[in-house]
Amino acid sequence: MRIALGVASLFILSLGLTACGQEPPPAPSQATSASISQTPASSTAIAGTPSTTQVTLGNLATRVEAAWPTLHSYRSTFTGATVISLNPAASPISQVAATPGATPVARPRSTFVSTREVVLPDRQRQVVTGLGGDDHEAIVIGHDLFVRGLVVKNLVPTAGDNDWIRFDLTNMAAGSLPPLLDSLREPPQSPLANLPDRLEPQVVRDMGSVDFDGRTCHVYGAADTVADTGMRIDYTIALDEQDLPCYIETGTGGVTQGRDEFTGINAPIVIESPQAATPVSGIVAPSTPAARD
């Protein structure tokens, strides 16, 4: 069973944050939004103070966009959660309806982590854990994509559990790989690059400063409402003194739903190709289910 990136899609679709540069799957409903609460020990909050000048989300996006070209290396770590189905063969609705009149019980949740290292102009490394069949380690150097892990079984069934395979991205059409891998074709944009126009005029809340990853980061708060459900989504955006992101997180009902942390800013991150990898010219297309009467 493939697990959708529910929190990541909610985060990206609602605010247009594309730090991971991936095409997100459909956003979850309020009932299936997963929750985590993560406050790293390295982040110590200082009480917020009223801002003397109004800052908008559009202002923040412009500042981050201007600072982004100063990066030559960094690490982005997104932590979120997925909802685990009690019965993989049943829909969430049927599971609740299985016992008429029963009070719905919160389903178990599983944390996943996606870490992406970037060394410009053309080197990336991505490690995803906690997503079952989508777990993998991937390295991109130029147009070569190296992949190993559980996701490989869906692409090349004959590959071993820990075998590296290599794709030439110039020979593969965009969208032919799973979204998490296809996103590695290009380095990520700045995390506020795709902020929706309607959110740009929103005045953000000044939430003071935090110490994070050896940097002093100013924290801003914003919010949005999902049109279909009326659910409020809260955003926390922390920028350092150079206007580079420290972390960006989203939450609902006072609970953090996902957090993207930016560390290793311009650090000497080393990304090398595997010593051995099997070249693959294409992937196995998913089979079409047989028709039923």
LINZIZI-V228215 format. One record per backbone hydrogen bond with DSSP energy under -0.5 kcal/mol. NH is the residue of the N-H (numbers start at 0). CO is the residue of the C=O. E is the energy in kcal/mol with one decimal. If there is no record, write none. Layout:
NH&CO&E ; NH&CO&E
This chain:
2&130&-0.5 ; 3&1&-0.5 ; 5&3&-1.9 ; 6&80&-0.7 ; 8&4&-2.5 ; 9&5&-2.2 ; 10&6&-2.6 ; 11&7&-2.7 ; 12&8&-2.9 ; 13&9&-1.6 ; 14&10&-1.5 ; 15&11&-2.3 ; 16&10&-0.6 ; 20&17&-0.8 ; 23&21&-0.8 ; 31&28&-0.9 ; 32&28&-0.6 ; 32&29&-0.8 ; 35&255&-2.5 ; 42&39&-1.9 ; 43&41&-0.7 ; 43&210&-0.7 ; 44&42&-0.6 ; 45&208&-1.6 ; 56&201&-2.1 ; 57&199&-2.6 ; 59&55&-2.0 ; 60&56&-2.5 ; 61&57&-2.2 ; 62&58&-2.3 ; 63&59&-2.6 ; 64&60&-2.5 ; 65&61&-2.0 ; 66&62&-1.7 ; 67&63&-2.1 ; 68&64&-0.6 ; 69&66&-2.1 ; 70&67&-2.0 ; 73&117&-1.7 ; 74&262&-2.9 ; 75&115&-2.8 ; 76&260&-2.7 ; 77&75&-0.6 ; 77&113&-2.9 ; 78&76&-0.5 ; 78&258&-2.5 ; 79&111&-2.1 ; 81&109&-2.9 ; 83&81&-0.5 ; 83&107&-2.5 ; 84&82&-0.5 ; 89&86&-2.6 ; 94&90&-1.9 ; 95&91&-1.8 ; 96&92&-2.2 ; 97&93&-0.6 ; 97&94&-0.6 ; 98&95&-0.8 ; 99&97&-0.5 ; 101&98&-2.2 ; 109&81&-2.8 ; 111&79&-1.8 ; 112&128&-2.3 ; 113&77&-2.6 ; 114&112&-0.5 ; 114&126&-2.8 ; 115&75&-3.0 ; 116&124&-3.3 ; 117&73&-2.6 ; 118&122&-3.1 ; 119&71&-2.0 ; 122&118&-2.0 ; 123&139&-2.2 ; 124&116&-2.2 ; 125&137&-2.9 ; 126&114&-2.6 ; 127&135&-2.5 ; 128&112&-2.4 ; 133&130&-1.9 ; 134&131&-2.0 ; 135&127&-1.5 ; 136&147&-2.5 ; 137&125&-2.9 ; 138&145&-2.7 ; 139&123&-2.7 ; 140&143&-2.2 ; 141&121&-2.2 ; 143&140&-2.0 ; 144&166&-2.7 ; 145&138&-3.3 ; 145&143&-0.5 ; 146&164&-2.3 ; 147&136&-2.1 ; 150&134&-2.3 ; 151&148&-1.4 ; 152&148&-0.5 ; 152&149&-1.1 ; 153&149&-0.5 ; 153&150&-0.9 ; 154&150&-0.7 ; 154&151&-0.9 ; 155&151&-3.8 ; 158&155&-2.2 ; 162&159&-1.1 ; 164&146&-2.4 ; 165&277&-2.7 ; 166&144&-2.9 ; 168&142&-3.0 ; 168&166&-0.8 ; 170&167&-2.1 ; 171&168&-1.2 ; 175&172&-2.0 ; 180&177&-1.4 ; 181&177&-3.0 ; 182&178&-2.0 ; 183&180&-1.8 ; 184&181&-1.5 ; 185&182&-0.8 ; 188&17&-0.6 ; 192&189&-2.1 ; 193&15&-0.9 ; 194&191&-1.4 ; 198&195&-1.6 ; 199&195&-0.8 ; 199&196&-0.9 ; 200&196&-0.5 ; 201&198&-1.4 ; 203&54&-3.1 ; 204&220&-2.9 ; 206&204&-0.7 ; 206&218&-2.6 ; 209&216&-2.6 ; 210&43&-0.7 ; 211&209&-0.6 ; 211&214&-2.9 ; 214&211&-2.1 ; 216&209&-3.1 ; 216&214&-0.6 ; 217&238&-3.1 ; 218&207&-3.0 ; 219&236&-2.5 ; 220&204&-2.1 ; 221&234&-2.2 ; 223&232&-2.2 ; 225&230&-2.8 ; 229&225&-3.1 ; 232&223&-3.4 ; 233&250&-3.0 ; 234&221&-2.9 ; 235&248&-2.5 ; 236&219&-2.8 ; 237&246&-2.7 ; 238&217&-2.6 ; 238&236&-0.5 ; 239&243&-2.9 ; 240&215&-0.5 ; 242&239&-2.1 ; 245&237&-3.4 ; 246&237&-1.1 ; 247&259&-2.1 ; 248&235&-2.4 ; 249&257&-2.1 ; 250&233&-2.2 ; 251&254&-2.0 ; 254&251&-1.8 ; 256&249&-3.3 ; 257&249&-1.5 ; 258&78&-1.9 ; 259&247&-3.0 ; 260&76&-2.6 ; 260&258&-0.6 ; 261&245&-2.8 ; 262&74&-2.7 ; 262&260&-0.6 ; 265&72&-3.6 ; 266&263&-2.0 ; 268&266&-2.3 ; 270&268&-0.5 ; 277&163&-2.4 ; 278&276&-0.6 ; 279&165&-3.0 ; 283&154&-2.3 ; 284&282&-0.5 ; 288&286&-0.5
